[in-house]
Amino acid sequence: MTDQQSSAQQSGRQGRVGYAAGAFDLFHVGHLNILRHAKSACDYLIAGVVSDELLRTRKRIEPIVPLTERLEIVRHIGFVDEAVEETWEDKLQAWEALRFDIFFKGDDWRGTAEGLRLEAEFAKVGVEVVYFPYTMSTSSTALRRALAQLEEQRELDTTLVQA
């Protein structure tokens, strides 16, 4: 028995443990699809919800939905067995804390320098990297743009009314 299997069994996890991390800000069907696909490829799914601080420093975005609410939403998705706050700068640190067997990532990382580095690091500890396609019709980025446009229009309307 490996340390990884021992750790998973001690925490009540059975079978292959998967980890899917994301901001899950402005939760939409693309997020749901990733979690659904991830659960279909493992026995126990942990969803990592990226902390507000990491979103600010790593992605340089201000979360619209606070972490506590994003965690609450993700915890109540039927495919998710466990939801955790992701505070680790490095995905290997997440593995050291959670001991998963499969790491799920969007296919925009496939073949990139960062994706290849991640695959090599995880291969050393026996973690399989599985890529899933993003839902092209909906994205948090597109939703953010639409919200920004609405806000700009509201400010313009307010300025015109006051003039």
ChimeraX attribute file (.defattr): number of C-alpha atoms within 10 A of each C-alpha:
attribute: neighborCount
match mode: 1-to-1
recipient: residues
	/A:1	5
	/A:2	7
	/A:3	9
	/A:4	18
	/A:5	17
	/A:6	12
	/A:7	15
	/A:8	20
	/A:9	12
	/A:10	10
	/A:11	9
	/A:12	9
	/A:13	18
	/A:14	13
	/A:15	13
	/A:16	15
	/A:17	24
	/A:18	28
	/A:19	27
	/A:20	22
	/A:21	22
	/A:22	17
	/A:23	23
	/A:24	22
	/A:25	25
	/A:26	15
	/A:27	16
	/A:28	14
	/A:29	12
	/A:30	18
	/A:31	20
	/A:32	17
	/A:33	15
	/A:34	22
	/A:35	24
	/A:36	16
	/A:37	15
	/A:38	27
	/A:39	22
	/A:40	13
	/A:41	15
	/A:42	17
	/A:43	14
	/A:44	24
	/A:45	26
	/A:46	24
	/A:47	27
	/A:48	21
	/A:49	24
	/A:50	23
	/A:51	21
	/A:52	22
	/A:53	16
	/A:54	17
	/A:55	17
	/A:56	12
	/A:57	11
	/A:58	11
	/A:59	10
	/A:60	10
	/A:61	12
	/A:62	14
	/A:63	19
	/A:64	11
	/A:65	15
	/A:66	12
	/A:67	19
	/A:68	12
	/A:69	11
	/A:70	22
	/A:71	23
	/A:72	12
	/A:73	14
	/A:74	23
	/A:75	18
	/A:76	12
	/A:77	15
	/A:78	11
	/A:79	19
	/A:80	20
	/A:81	18
	/A:82	17
	/A:83	22
	/A:84	16
	/A:85	18
	/A:86	21
	/A:87	17
	/A:88	14
	/A:89	11
	/A:90	10
	/A:91	16
	/A:92	16
	/A:93	13
	/A:94	17
	/A:95	19
	/A:96	11
	/A:97	11
	/A:98	18
	/A:99	21
	/A:100	25
	/A:101	22
	/A:102	22
	/A:103	23
	/A:104	21
	/A:105	21
	/A:106	17
	/A:107	14
	/A:108	12
	/A:109	14
	/A:110	17
	/A:111	11
	/A:112	11
	/A:113	10
	/A:114	11
	/A:115	18
	/A:116	14
	/A:117	12
	/A:118	18
	/A:119	18
	/A:120	15
	/A:121	14
	/A:122	19
	/A:123	12
	/A:124	8
	/A:125	14
	/A:126	13
	/A:127	20
	/A:128	16
	/A:129	20
	/A:130	17
	/A:131	18
	/A:132	17
	/A:133	13
	/A:134	16
	/A:135	15
	/A:136	7
	/A:137	8
	/A:138	13
	/A:139	17
	/A:140	16
	/A:141	11
	/A:142	11
	/A:143	15
	/A:144	15
	/A:145	12
	/A:146	12
	/A:147	12
	/A:148	12
	/A:149	12
	/A:150	12
	/A:151	12
	/A:152	12
	/A:153	12
	/A:154	12
	/A:155	12
	/A:156	12
	/A:157	12
	/A:158	11
	/A:159	10
	/A:160	9
	/A:161	8
	/A:162	7
	/A:163	6
